[in-house]
Amino acid sequence: TVATLMDFAGCLDDGVLFHYVLPVSRTRALIETTVFGPRPLSTARLTKYQNAALDKACGGHRRTIVRSEGGVLPMGMTQVAPPLGDGYARAGVMSGGARASTGYAFQRIQRWARDSARVLSNGGGVTGHAADPLIHRGMDQLFLRVVRSNPEGAAELFLSIFGMHDPMRVIRFLTDSCSLSDYAAVIASLPTGVFLREMWSGMWTRSGNRLEFV
Ligand SMILES: Cc1cc2nc3c(=O)[nH]c(=O)nc-3n(C[C@H](O)[C@H](O)[C@H](O)COP(=O)(O)OP(=O)(O)OC[C@H]3O[C@@H](n4cnc5c(N)ncnc54)[C@H](O)[C@@H]3O)c2cc1C
């Protein structure tokens, strides 16, 4: 009856490791291993971490793996694919469907599909995912930079967000239905110093052999 989200299992040299346990019955669950990192991990390494998660969730009990899957999700897109021509639109996780800071995409893709169906049934044309609002993109980029430069503190950052007084704010934040006051609460829940330092360092850019303030 209890779902476990982001059970942090340590910081690797090249990423942050956590597990999800999502039970669907008393004896059956989706058990997931996730690594946030700059490079994909090999299947062998991921399998090792996944087996540790299975051991933890099942204890010494007999277990059967019913199905397994794996994948690599982009944490934000750096390139926009060229348009496909009239009547076609790119959609899904490789076309801006995923939230950059979490990789969550299901609800966003479903929302896009629902909106597209409405537009089509009103005689309009189909388009891909709209860009996220500027504040959203800015916060996600900053968050990812903080995680990248401070992976050993990443668990604390997520725990600060999940530990907010009103859990509905977390859900609205993660599902893109956040108000300005939700944003303010999320920002307030995070350690300010580490974000200000990252913002400050991001304002400096290297041009040739000079550092420029931008
Ligand atoms: C292990 C894992 C867990 C995830 N968990 C979550 C989660 O908990 N919450 C969440 O919000 N998101 C999650 N995601 C992210 C995202 O929601 C899923 O990846 C989602 O399935 C993406 O949908 P999609 O339609 O973009 O791509 P897909 O579901 O991968 O669909 C793309 C389809 O296109 C087909 N295809 C590819 N190339 C071609 C081609 N050239 N011609 C014809 N067909 C082609 C593929 O076979 C595939 O069927 C998860 C992803 C992974 C991998």
The ligand as an SDF file (V2000), in Angstrom:
LIG
                    3D

 53 58  0  0  0  0  0  0  0  0999 V2000
   12.4230    2.7710  -17.8700 C   0  0  0  0  0  0  0  0  0  0  0  0
   11.6270    4.0440  -18.0860 C   0  0  0  0  0  0  0  0  0  0  0  0
   10.7890    4.5260  -17.0830 C   0  0  0  0  0  0  0  0  0  0  0  0
   10.0580    5.7110  -17.2620 C   0  0  0  0  0  0  0  0  0  0  0  0
    9.2400    6.1190  -16.2510 N   0  0  0  0  0  0  0  0  0  0  0  0
    8.5050    7.2390  -16.4180 C   0  0  0  0  0  0  0  0  0  0  0  0
    7.6150    7.6670  -15.3800 C   0  0  0  0  0  0  0  0  0  0  0  0
    7.5090    7.0310  -14.3230 O   0  0  0  0  0  0  0  0  0  0  0  0
    6.8890    8.7990  -15.5540 N   0  0  0  0  0  0  0  0  0  0  0  0
    6.9750    9.4990  -16.7230 C   0  0  0  0  0  0  0  0  0  0  0  0
    6.2820   10.5210  -16.8530 O   0  0  0  0  0  0  0  0  0  0  0  0
    7.8200    9.1300  -17.7120 N   0  0  0  0  0  0  0  0  0  0  0  0
    8.5840    8.0200  -17.6040 C   0  0  0  0  0  0  0  0  0  0  0  0
    9.4330    7.6340  -18.6100 N   0  0  0  0  0  0  0  0  0  0  0  0
    9.6450    8.5370  -19.7620 C   0  0  0  0  0  0  0  0  0  0  0  0
    8.5800    8.5440  -20.8750 C   0  0  0  0  0  0  0  0  0  0  0  0
    7.3040    8.8020  -20.3370 O   0  0  0  0  0  0  0  0  0  0  0  0
    8.5750    7.2390  -21.6410 C   0  0  0  0  0  0  0  0  0  0  0  0
    9.8380    7.0660  -22.1940 O   0  0  0  0  0  0  0  0  0  0  0  0
    7.5070    7.2590  -22.7480 C   0  0  0  0  0  0  0  0  0  0  0  0
    7.2740    5.9280  -23.1800 O   0  0  0  0  0  0  0  0  0  0  0  0
    7.9250    8.0910  -23.9310 C   0  0  0  0  0  0  0  0  0  0  0  0
    6.9140    8.0060  -24.9360 O   0  0  0  0  0  0  0  0  0  0  0  0
    7.2570    8.2450  -26.4440 P   0  0  0  0  0  0  0  0  0  0  0  0
    5.9500    8.1310  -27.1800 O   0  0  0  0  0  0  0  0  0  0  0  0
    8.0350    9.5030  -26.6010 O   0  0  0  0  0  0  0  0  0  0  0  0
    8.2670    7.1030  -26.8690 O   0  0  0  0  0  0  0  0  0  0  0  0
    8.0680    5.5460  -26.8940 P   0  0  0  0  0  0  0  0  0  0  0  0
    7.0440    5.0740  -25.9100 O   0  0  0  0  0  0  0  0  0  0  0  0
    9.4420    4.9680  -26.8380 O   0  0  0  0  0  0  0  0  0  0  0  0
    7.4300    5.3410  -28.3450 O   0  0  0  0  0  0  0  0  0  0  0  0
    8.1830    5.5080  -29.5300 C   0  0  0  0  0  0  0  0  0  0  0  0
    7.7650    4.4160  -30.4850 C   0  0  0  0  0  0  0  0  0  0  0  0
    8.3170    4.6960  -31.7540 O   0  0  0  0  0  0  0  0  0  0  0  0
    8.8210    3.5010  -32.2910 C   0  0  0  0  0  0  0  0  0  0  0  0
    9.8370    3.8620  -33.2820 N   0  0  0  0  0  0  0  0  0  0  0  0
   11.0650    4.3690  -33.0670 C   0  0  0  0  0  0  0  0  0  0  0  0
   11.7030    4.6250  -34.2340 N   0  0  0  0  0  0  0  0  0  0  0  0
   10.8380    4.2660  -35.1980 C   0  0  0  0  0  0  0  0  0  0  0  0
   10.9090    4.3000  -36.6350 C   0  0  0  0  0  0  0  0  0  0  0  0
   11.9820    4.7440  -37.2830 N   0  0  0  0  0  0  0  0  0  0  0  0
    9.8290    3.8720  -37.3190 N   0  0  0  0  0  0  0  0  0  0  0  0
    8.7090    3.4460  -36.6670 C   0  0  0  0  0  0  0  0  0  0  0  0
    8.6030    3.3760  -35.3200 N   0  0  0  0  0  0  0  0  0  0  0  0
    9.6540    3.7970  -34.6010 C   0  0  0  0  0  0  0  0  0  0  0  0
    9.3490    2.7250  -31.1200 C   0  0  0  0  0  0  0  0  0  0  0  0
    9.4080    1.3300  -31.3880 O   0  0  0  0  0  0  0  0  0  0  0  0
    8.2920    3.0520  -30.0500 C   0  0  0  0  0  0  0  0  0  0  0  0
    7.2160    2.1550  -30.0660 O   0  0  0  0  0  0  0  0  0  0  0  0
   10.1650    6.4520  -18.4720 C   0  0  0  0  0  0  0  0  0  0  0  0
   11.0210    5.9540  -19.4760 C   0  0  0  0  0  0  0  0  0  0  0  0
   11.7310    4.7880  -19.2910 C   0  0  0  0  0  0  0  0  0  0  0  0
   12.6200    4.2770  -20.4220 C   0  0  0  0  0  0  0  0  0  0  0  0
  1  2  1  0
  2  3  1  0
  2 52  2  0
  3  4  2  0
  4  5  1  0
  4 50  1  0
  5  6  2  0
  6  7  1  0
  6 13  1  0
  7  8  2  0
  7  9  1  0
  9 10  1  0
 10 11  2  0
 10 12  1  0
 12 13  2  0
 13 14  1  0
 14 15  1  0
 14 50  1  0
 15 16  1  0
 16 17  1  0
 16 18  1  0
 18 19  1  0
 18 20  1  0
 20 21  1  0
 20 22  1  0
 22 23  1  0
 23 24  1  0
 24 25  2  0
 24 26  1  0
 24 27  1  0
 27 28  1  0
 28 29  2  0
 28 30  1  0
 28 31  1  0
 31 32  1  0
 32 33  1  0
 33 34  1  0
 33 48  1  0
 34 35  1  0
 35 36  1  0
 35 46  1  0
 36 37  1  0
 36 45  1  0
 37 38  2  0
 38 39  1  0
 39 40  1  0
 39 45  2  0
 40 41  1  0
 40 42  2  0
 42 43  1  0
 43 44  2  0
 44 45  1  0
 46 47  1  0
 46 48  1  0
 48 49  1  0
 50 51  2  0
 51 52  1  0
 52 53  1  0
M  END
$$$$
